[in-house]
Amino acid sequence: MPQTLHVEKHFESSLVVRDVVIGMADGLTVPFALAAGLSGAVNASTVIIVAGLAEVAAGSIAMGLGGYLAAKGDAEHYASERRREEMEIVERTDDERHEVIQILESYGLTHEQTTPILAAFEARPKVWVDWMMRFELGLEEPDPKRAVTSAMTIAGSYIAGGLIPLAPYMITPDTHTGLLYSVGSTIVALAVFGYVKGHFTGAPKLRSSLRTTAIGGLAAGAAYLIARLIS
């Protein structure tokens, strides 16, 4: 009887999605709040556009740099821990053997079952270190291109998100009209973004959409009210 091939489908770009979420969430929210706040204080679309574009440029650079440094930090941490493990299987072999046995027995294996596994590790030190990095420390080897990719993804997502609330001010010279269109377009963008984020992260889609929209709306509303009170 022919057997159906079992194929597991897992989403393998979680880090990219995380970067898009970080960049897009801030890109939609911060320029939106800034534009709304300025709309309550000034009556010139040009000022809002210039200030908004400056914020998008500065924010994308700062966010991208933050993503780059975080990814580099992860890579450096992994390399440091790996060097330590490589040293320990040579200089503290008995301790490392004991750790392997403890980890395997925590999965239900008996001492007799762990013996051949440990012997195989000792014959292949690199595999032993790889296994310890994953199962003792919970660390996966980072992609060497991760830092640059993360920086570009976060920065690009921030720019894409930031242009949405600013676009209406570029189309109409009237600040009040621009604000209304900005609110409408950004709320729709936040709702869609939250829904898509929920799809990729496994969170309830409607809840994710409502939460993202509420946070962005509160930030913009607070900025607008503060600007109106001050002005």
N, C-alpha and C positions, 0 to 999 in steps of 0.2 A: 504493500500500500504506500503510495507516494506521500511523503511528509511535506507539509507546508514550511517553507523557510521562515524561521523566526527572525524578524528584523526589528531591533529596538531603535526608536527614534528619540534622540536626546538633543536638546538645544545646546550647541557647542560654542556659541558666541556670547556667553553671558557677560564677559568683560567688556566687549564692545557695547552691548546694550547698557551696561552700567555707566559707561562713559557718555553715551548719548543721553541717558536719563539725567546725569549730573549736569551736562552742558545745556540741554534743552530746558530743563526745569528752571535753572537760574536765568537762562537767556530769555525765557518768556516772562518771568516774574519781575526781575530787577529793572530792566528797561521799561516795562509796563508801569511799575510803581513810580519810576522816575518821571515818565511822560505824564502820568496822571497827576503827580504832585506839582510838576511845573505848570500844568494846565490850570491848576487852582491858584497859581501865583502870577503868571504872565499871560499876556494876550497876543503872543506872536509865535506862529508855528515854526518860524525859522530858528528861534532860540531853542525850542523843544527838539527840533530835528538835529541841530548841531550838538546840543548837550547829550541827546540820546545816542547819536552815532559815536561820540567820544566815549560814552560809557560802554557801548558795545565793543569798541576797539580795545579799551583798557580791560574790560571784564573778560573778553575772550583770551587776551594775552595772559592775564593773571590766572584764569582757570586752567588754560592749557599748560602753563608753567607748573601749576600745582599738580596737575595730572602727571606731567613728566617727572617731577621730583618724587612723587609717590611711587610711581612704577620703578624708578631707579633705586629708591629705597628698598622696595621689595626684592629687587634683583641682588642688591648688595647684602641684604639680610640673608637671603638664600645661600649666596656664595660663602658668607661667613660661617653659617651653620653647617654647610657641607664640609668645609675645611675642618671644622671641629669634629664632625663625625668621622672623617677619614683618619684623623689623628687618634681618635678614641678606639677605633677597632684594632689599631696597632699597639697603642700604649696601655689601653684598659680593656683588653680583649675579654676577660672574664666578666666584667661589668656589662659589656655589650651583649655577650651571650645570654646573660641573665635577663636583660631587657627584652631580647628576642623571645625567649621562652615565656616571659610574663605576657607579652602582647599576644602571642599565639594561643596561650592557655586562656586568655580572656575571651577568645573566640570559641572556646570549648574543646580545643585540641588537648590530647593527653601528652604527658611528658615523653612517652615513647614515640608519639607521632611527630613531635617537634624536633626530635634528634636528627633525622635525615634532612630536614629543612635547614637546620642550623649548619650541618655539615656542608650542604650545598652552598650556603652563604659564605662560609669560610673559604671555599674553593673559588668563589667569585666575589672578591672584595667590592668591586664597583656595584654589583647588583645588591650586595649587602647594604652599602651606603644608600643607594637609591631607595631601598625598602625602608630603611630607618628614617630617611627624610620624610617619606610619606606617612608611615604608620606610627612612628614615634613622635615626630614633630608636626605632622599634618601640613607639610609644605610641598608644593608642586614647583617644578623648575619653571621659572618665568620665561616667556618668549623674549629672546634678545632684542626684538624690534618693538617690544611692548611699550617702552617709554615714549618713543616718537609717535607711534600709532595712537596711544592714549591722548597725548597732547593735541594732536591734529583733530581727533574725533571730538574731544571736549570743546576745543576752540571753535571748530566748525559748527557744532550743534548750538553753541552759545550764540554765534552770529546768526544762524538760521532762526533761532527762537527770538532773538532780540529785534530782528527786522520786522516781525509781524506786528507788534504794537506801534512801531514807528511809521510803518507804511502809510496809514491813513493821514498822518500829518503831512506827508510828502505829496499827497494827492489833493487835499483841500487846504486853502489858506486860512480857513476859519478854525480857530482853536477849539471852540465848543463842538463843532461838527466833527473835527478830527478826534476829539476825545470820545464822542459817542461811537464812532466807527472803530476806534482803537479798542474800546471796551468790548464791543460786540465780537470783533475778529479775534481778540485775545482769549475771551471766554470760550469761544468755539475751539480755538487751537488748544487751550488747556484741557478742555473736555476730551478732545480727540487724542491728545498726547497721553492723558491719564488712562484712557481706555486701552490704547496700544501698549502702554507700559504694563498695565495689568495683564494683558495677554502674554507678554514675554516673560514677566516675572512670576506668573502663576497666581497672582492676587485676584480677588473678585473684580471683574472689569468695571462694573458700574460703580462700586465703592471707590476704586482707584480713580475713576474719572471725576466723581463728585469731590473727593478729597483734594485732588490736584487743582480743580477749579476753585474750590473754596479758599485754599491757601493763597493762590494767585490773586483772587478777588479781594481778600482781606488786606493783603499787602498793598495793593493799589489804592483801595479805599482809605486805608490809614494814611498813606502818603498824600492823597488828595485833600483829606480833611485837615491834616496838619498844615499843609501849604495854604489852604484857605483861611485857617485861623490866624496864621502868622501874617499873611498879606492883608 
